[in-house]
Amino acid sequence: VDAMTAGSGARGAGHGEETDGYRGSGMGNGEDAGARAGEYVSAAVAGDLRAAEAGAGVPAPVAGGERDGATGAEGPSVALRFRGRVAALGDDERRALCDRATSSDVVVRERTAAIVRRVRADGDAALVAMAREFDGAELTPERLEVPRAEWRAALEDIDAGLRRAIERTIANVRTVHAAFRPKATEVESEPGIVVGRRPDPLRRVGVYAPGGRAAYPSSVIMGVVPAKVAGVEEVVLCSPPGPDGLPSAVVLAAAALADVDRVFALGGAGAIAAMAYGTAHVPRVDRIVGPGNAYVAEAKVQVSSTCAIDSPAGPSELLVIADHTADPVVVARELVAQAEHDPMAAVVCVAVGDETAEQVEAALADLVPNAERREIVEAALAGQGAVLVAQTYDEAAAFASDWAAEHPLPAIWGVEQERGRARVQNAGPGVLGETSSVAFGDYMTGANHVLPTGGLARSYSGLSTLDFVRWTTYQRVSPQAAAKLAYDVGRFADAEGLPGHAAAARAWEKPRDGGRTRLKARALRKRLREIAAEAGGELLELGEAPNDAGDGDGAGGTPR
């Protein structure tokens, strides 16, 4: 587990063997990390989960026990981290379920910081060295950017069926995000006072697409198409190179179809640092979006004071709320589909009623042994998986809001489906009904699959056109409205001890007799001061006390 979260080892901080969790994984990518993760999975598959976890401080998963507690159903079944009643979860167990952030790992943080410093100090030379070190690719600064000819070649070689699927996805993502494009708005707060807000597209955006063990053309589409819809002038794509010095061919083909402007053979934390700070050959961008592993997510956090990011992310996650109307096989199938991303993926089913929970566990026990990525699925279920029982829909929804899933799936029908959507407040995009498979949204419905994880759905939203604009707020105040604002604003500024603000506001007050312009009033005031000075006195505003508290022309008094 330490290997999964810290990625320690010879290539742990690299990107050449990125995890399968394409929304950002907690696993490292190094050879030693992979070996140690493999040992954990092997031990888990062999049934020796406690031994596998003993050295990592991970609470042992439960394969049996009493359902009345927070740990287990009667008899052997698929190994889960938690099972039992929601109400029976202790504070430590609830914290372990809800605290899923991966960026707090000290090793990840320190190694990422070292990579970021290296790129800032050495620029392209650091990127070339890391491509050799982490990816086995021999590049030069000039070869960091992938020529368009390579994109076209990849597009010509792509399978015709896959090309149609990619084009269909691009069309749907474009349609959906165009409908949600932000619009300028104006409002009149008082007569003559207009306040407006206008979305201005960012000039240049960087999109990261993971690579290494797998290629993700879908992540290219999810980052690039909304940026283009929002009107971004230039979109830069970074994806790790293979030994041939090029990103995956299917990634290059997707880049060509999605209308990317420039592609760079860069991966991991180094790619994030290069886009954030710029090098001689890699342009600096205004915002960085896209999924990645723990090092990519941490790098985005570390550069966020310089360059805007979408959100830090972690392993994929799913929470299903199921009741008696749900098909337990469908629920189990969705859980397995998300668990196969990564051994650190988190999947939870909250069943309304004991019988539903038992049926879901039975379906998992049937599906998991036959999963093609069985070892990864079993490790994810044993490490972060749970089947919990809620007594009411409200209890299930309250837990779902606390857990704040990347993907919430209410596998319920009828009136409770709409009620459930309203009850769950903190979550990624809701997937309503069991036929609305998460996989459809991952690829082709037009929804965006770049989503906040690790409980960050409490405060972050999924990627959209909003991420590719900055807002400009403006105001227009007519002369008549300015005169009406002047007195109250002046009083406000006086209260805050800002005389310059007060003077700026009061300059727009109308003269009391309404017959002089501001310029005439200023000239009059100036002449009156001169007259008062010649007489050895001073000019006072109405109600103002003289500098000398004397009573006028008497001894020591100031002539008025």
Secondary structure by P-SEA (a helix, b strand, c coil): ccccccccccccccccccccccccccccccaaaaaaaaaaaaaaaaccccccccccccccccccccccccccccccccccccccccccccaaaaaaaacccccccaaaaaaaaaaaaaaaacaaaaaaaaaaaccccccccccccccaaaaaaaaaaccaaaaaaaaaaaaaaaaaaaaacbbbbbbbcccccccbbbbbbbcbbbbbbbbcccccaaaaaaccaaaaaacccbbbbbbbbcccccccaaaaaaaaaaccccccccccaaaaaaaacccccbbbbcbbbbbbcaaaaaaaaaacccccccccccccbbbbbbcccccaaaaaaaaaaaaaccccbbbbbbcccaaaaaaaaaaaaaccccccaaaaaaaaaacccbbbbbccaaaaaaaaaaacccbbbcccccaaaaaaaaacccccccccccccccccccccccccccccccccccccccccccccbbbbbbccccaaaaaaacaaaaaaaaaaccaaaaaaaacccccccccccaaaaaaaaaaaaaaaaaacbbbbcccccccccccccccccccc
